[in-house]
Amino acid sequence: MRAKAVISREVNKPVVVEDIEVGPPRTGEVMVKLSACGVCHSDLSATNGTIPFPPPLILGHEGAGTVVEVGPGVTDFAVGDHVLSSFVTMCGVCHYCTIGRPALCDVGARTLYTLPTGDLRTSDAAGHPLNIFSGVGVMAEYATLSTRSIIRIPQDAPLKQAALVGCGVMTGFCAATNTARVEAGSIVVVFGCGGVGLSAIQGAAVSGAGMIVAVDIDDFKLELAKLMGATHAVNSSGEENIVKTLKKLTGGGADHAFECVGSGELVAAAYGALRKGGKAIVVGVARPKDMTTFRTASITFEEKTITGSYFGSARPREDAPRILGLYKSGRVKLDELVTRTYTIDEAPQAFADLEAGRNARGVILF
């Protein structure tokens, strides 16, 4: 199948749009015709080397589309099914899958730029193989995917909005509901109000948090944060000591603080903004050599906790339909997260806008 795709050919170079060949599905695989793909900060991180994927790399891991062909032995998906891509492959049999933590799947941890089988179904016009972002590479008109890397969703879910649930929304929302288990009436601080941070705010709001403080350097994103459920907004660019400001605003500190940027300095700020017994949740992906420093004794004397949250500690096949159900009932906002759409040929502009922080989420429509 010939298709257009967005490719990172060289680190720190603009993405390119090329014609590719997508091979038919083999055992345990399906071919998906993509309708939409979110332009996520993790895609940008692959283009600048923050996430060290080897080029040439088909980008995209936040896709939604329709199954158009199934491979041998596939019985749990059928032609016509609407699906999301999952950038974490879920084998279903490893230790983490069997204890209900598929985001940490052993197979998924090894499926970084190929299919779980270790091979590829994608090549460029010259016949050279193309790697695929996190085992999916769905910033393309068509993709052949493992059934372990897709999630069936309701047929009436709008695919433009549903695509965001495949990564950004689920990562942020479930960081609040699954990792942190935000309690009703609690105080929450969220550092970074991109697509993930805005979704963490929504997860905290749905959980009944009594105070939700959004922190960013962009007033546009802070206004979006209020729309998503933040009760307070702080522009940290004008703050000499953001921890001191937040401690004063919250009356002693937050119960939960989410770092959704990928900065060791902000992780330390999130930890510092906690009250005694509070929990800092690190959601953002930092550069490999980035470090975080805080007073070790505070862990003992203040009983603070710092933990990571990968993919929101999600159970994708349960949490994605749940989030879409909340969207349908009006309790989760997805329409408002999509601040601009692009054609696939406009992908270089979409990445430039992402790097400049112009969108909550840009979405490529096919």
C-alpha positions in Angstrom: 0.0 0.0 0.0 1.4 3.4 -1.0 0.9 6.2 1.5 2.3 9.5 2.7 4.1 9.6 6.0 5.9 12.2 8.2 9.6 11.1 8.6 12.5 12.3 10.7 15.5 11.7 8.5 18.2 13.5 10.6 18.3 14.6 14.2 17.8 18.4 14.6 16.5 18.7 11.1 12.9 19.6 9.9 10.6 16.6 9.4 9.8 15.6 5.8 6.7 14.2 4.1 7.4 11.3 1.8 5.6 8.5 -0.1 6.2 5.2 1.5 5.2 1.6 1.0 3.3 -0.2 3.8 3.3 -4.0 3.7 0.3 -6.1 4.3 -0.4 -7.5 7.8 1.1 -10.8 8.8 0.0 -13.1 11.7 -1.3 -11.1 14.6 -1.3 -7.8 12.7 -3.8 -5.4 11.1 -3.6 -2.6 8.6 -5.2 0.7 9.7 -6.3 3.6 7.6 -5.5 6.6 9.8 -8.0 9.4 10.1 -6.1 11.6 12.6 -2.8 11.8 14.4 -1.9 14.2 17.2 1.4 16.0 17.0 2.9 15.2 20.4 5.9 16.6 22.2 7.4 13.1 22.3 7.5 13.2 18.5 9.4 16.4 18.7 11.7 14.8 21.2 12.5 12.1 18.7 13.5 14.7 16.1 15.9 16.6 18.4 17.5 13.6 20.1 15.8 13.9 23.5 14.4 10.4 22.8 17.2 8.6 21.0 15.3 6.7 18.2 17.4 5.8 15.2 16.5 7.6 11.9 15.0 7.3 9.4 11.9 7.2 11.6 8.2 7.4 10.7 6.8 9.6 13.5 3.4 9.5 15.2 2.0 7.5 18.1 -1.3 9.2 18.8 -3.4 8.0 16.0 -7.0 6.9 15.3 -8.4 5.2 12.3 -10.2 2.2 10.8 -9.1 -1.4 10.4 -9.0 -2.1 6.6 -7.3 -5.5 6.6 -6.5 -8.2 9.1 -3.7 -10.7 9.1 -3.8 -14.5 9.7 -5.0 -15.6 13.1 -6.6 -12.2 14.0 -10.0 -12.9 15.7 -10.3 -10.0 18.1 -10.3 -7.2 15.5 -12.3 -7.0 12.3 -12.4 -4.8 9.2 -14.3 -1.7 10.0 -13.3 -1.5 13.7 -12.3 1.9 14.9 -9.1 1.8 16.8 -6.4 3.9 18.6 -2.7 3.2 18.4 -1.0 2.4 21.7 2.6 3.4 21.9 3.1 0.9 24.6 2.8 -2.7 23.3 0.8 -4.9 25.7 1.8 -8.5 25.5 -0.7 -9.7 28.1 1.5 -12.3 29.6 4.5 -10.7 31.3 4.7 -9.9 35.0 3.5 -6.3 34.5 0.6 -7.1 32.2 -0.7 -9.8 34.5 -0.7 -7.5 37.6 -2.6 -4.8 35.7 0.3 -2.5 34.9 0.6 -2.9 31.1 2.2 0.5 30.7 5.3 -1.2 32.0 5.0 -4.3 29.7 8.4 -6.1 29.2 7.6 -6.5 25.5 6.6 -2.9 25.1 9.9 -1.8 26.7 11.7 -3.6 23.9 9.4 -2.5 21.1 10.9 0.9 20.4 11.2 1.4 16.7 10.1 -1.9 15.1 7.0 -4.1 15.4 7.1 -6.6 18.4 8.4 -9.2 16.0 11.5 -7.1 15.5 10.9 -6.4 11.8 9.2 -3.7 9.8 6.4 -3.4 7.2 7.5 0.1 6.1 10.0 1.2 3.4 10.7 4.4 1.5 10.3 4.9 -2.3 13.8 3.5 -2.8 12.9 0.3 -0.9 15.0 1.1 2.2 13.4 0.2 5.6 11.9 2.9 7.8 11.8 2.6 11.5 8.5 3.4 13.4 8.1 5.5 16.5 7.4 3.3 19.5 6.4 0.3 17.4 3.5 2.2 15.6 4.6 5.1 13.4 1.1 6.4 12.7 1.8 9.8 11.3 1.0 8.2 8.0 -2.1 7.6 5.9 -1.8 3.8 6.5 0.1 1.7 9.1 0.4 -2.0 9.7 0.3 -2.6 13.4 0.4 -5.5 15.9 -2.9 -6.2 17.5 -1.0 -5.7 20.8 -0.5 -2.1 19.9 -4.1 -1.1 19.2 -7.2 -0.4 21.2 -10.8 -0.8 20.0 -13.0 2.2 20.6 -16.7 2.9 20.2 -17.8 3.3 16.6 -19.5 6.6 17.3 -16.4 8.3 18.9 -15.1 11.1 16.6 -11.7 10.1 15.4 -10.2 13.6 15.4 -10.8 13.9 19.1 -10.3 10.2 20.0 -6.8 10.3 18.6 -5.6 12.4 21.5 -6.7 9.7 23.9 -4.0 7.4 22.4 -1.3 9.4 24.2 -1.6 12.9 25.6 -5.0 12.7 27.2 -4.6 9.2 28.6 -1.1 10.0 29.9 -2.2 13.2 31.8 -5.7 12.1 32.8 -4.6 8.7 34.1 -1.6 10.2 35.9 -4.2 11.9 38.1 -6.7 9.1 38.4 -4.4 6.0 38.3 -0.9 7.0 39.4 -1.8 9.7 42.0 -5.3 8.6 42.8 -6.3 12.2 43.5 -8.7 12.4 46.3 -11.9 14.5 46.4 -11.2 17.9 48.1 -7.4 17.6 47.7 -5.0 20.3 46.5 -3.3 19.7 43.1 -0.6 21.7 41.3 0.2 21.0 37.6 3.5 22.3 36.1 3.1 22.6 32.3 -0.1 23.1 30.5 0.4 21.5 27.1 -1.9 18.6 26.1 -0.6 16.3 28.9 -0.8 18.9 31.6 -4.3 20.0 30.6 -5.4 16.4 30.7 -3.9 16.0 34.2 -6.0 19.0 35.2 -9.1 17.3 33.8 -8.3 14.1 35.6 -7.9 16.0 38.9 -11.2 17.8 38.3 -13.1 14.6 37.5 -11.6 13.1 40.7 -13.1 16.0 42.7 -9.9 18.0 43.6 -10.9 21.0 45.6 -8.1 23.3 44.3 -6.2 22.9 41.1 -3.3 25.3 40.4 -2.0 25.5 36.8 1.6 26.7 36.3 3.0 27.7 32.9 4.9 30.6 31.3 2.2 31.1 28.6 -1.0 33.0 29.4 -2.8 31.4 26.5 -2.2 27.9 28.0 -3.2 29.2 31.4 -6.5 30.3 30.1 -7.0 26.9 28.6 -6.2 25.4 31.9 -9.0 27.3 33.5 -11.3 26.0 30.8 -10.2 22.4 31.7 -10.9 22.8 35.4 -8.0 24.7 37.0 -9.2 26.9 39.9 -6.0 29.0 39.9 -3.4 29.9 37.3 0.2 31.1 37.9 2.5 32.4 35.3 5.9 31.3 36.6 7.9 33.5 34.3 7.3 36.4 36.7 8.0 34.5 39.8 11.4 34.7 41.6 10.5 31.7 43.8 7.7 29.6 42.4 7.8 27.2 45.3 7.3 29.9 47.8 4.5 31.4 45.7 2.7 28.0 45.5 3.1 27.3 49.2 1.5 30.6 50.1 -1.3 30.2 47.5 -2.1 26.6 48.7 -1.9 27.4 52.4 1.1 25.2 53.0 1.6 23.1 49.9 -0.1 20.7 47.5 -1.2 17.1 48.1 -0.2 16.2 44.6 2.1 18.0 42.2 2.5 16.9 38.5 5.5 17.8 36.4 4.4 17.6 32.8 7.3 19.3 31.0 10.4 17.0 31.3 12.7 19.3 33.3 14.8 18.2 36.3 14.5 21.7 37.7 10.7 21.6 37.5 10.6 18.2 39.1 12.5 19.7 42.1 9.9 22.6 42.1 7.0 20.1 42.1 8.6 18.2 45.0 9.3 21.5 46.9 5.7 22.7 46.4 4.3 19.7 48.3 2.9 19.8 51.8 4.1 17.1 54.3 2.9 13.7 53.1 2.4 15.0 49.5 3.3 13.2 46.3 5.1 14.5 43.3 4.3 12.7 40.0 6.9 13.0 37.2 5.1 12.7 33.9 7.3 14.7 31.5 10.1 13.0 29.6 13.4 14.7 30.4 16.7 14.5 28.5 18.8 11.5 29.4 21.4 13.5 31.3 19.0 15.8 33.1 19.1 15.5 36.9 16.9 16.4 39.9 18.2 17.5 43.3 16.3 17.9 46.5 17.0 17.5 50.3 17.2 13.8 51.0 16.2 14.3 54.7 12.8 15.8 53.6 11.8 12.3 52.4 12.1 11.1 56.0 11.0 14.0 58.0 8.1 15.2 55.7 7.1 11.7 54.4 7.0 13.1 50.8 6.8 10.8 47.8 8.2 11.2 44.3 7.1 8.7 41.6 7.1 8.4 37.9 4.0 8.0 35.7 4.5 6.4 32.3 1.5 6.5 30.0 -0.5 7.5 33.1 -0.1 4.0 34.6 -2.9 3.3 32.2 -4.7 0.1 31.4 -5.3 1.3 27.8 -8.1 -1.1 26.8 -10.1 -0.1 29.9 -9.1 3.5 30.3 -9.5 4.7 26.7 -13.2 3.7 26.4 -13.7 5.2 29.9 -12.3 8.5 28.9 -14.3 8.6 25.7 -17.4 7.8 27.7 -16.6 10.8 30.0 -16.2 12.9 26.9 -19.5 11.8 25.5 -21.2 12.7 28.8 -19.5 16.2 28.8 -17.2 15.5 31.7 -14.0 15.5 29.7 -13.2 18.2 27.1 -11.4 17.0 23.9 -12.7 19.4 21.3 -11.1 22.3 23.2 -7.7 20.6 23.2 -7.5 20.6 19.5 -6.3 24.2 18.8 -5.3 23.6 15.2 -5.6 21.0 12.5 -3.2 20.4 9.6 -3.0 18.4 6.4 -0.1 15.9 6.2 1.7 18.2 3.8 1.6 20.8 6.6 3.4 18.6 9.0 6.6 20.7 9.1 4.5 23.7 10.1 2.8 21.6 12.8 6.2 20.7 14.3 7.3 24.3 14.2 4.1 25.4 15.9 4.6 22.6 18.5 8.2 23.8 19.2 7.0 27.4 19.6 4.3 26.3 22.0 1.4 27.7 19.9 -1.0 24.8 20.4 -2.5 22.8 23.2 -2.6 20.0 20.6 -2.2 20.1 16.9 -3.8 17.3 14.9 -3.0 16.1 11.4 -6.1 15.0 9.6 -5.8 12.5 6.7 
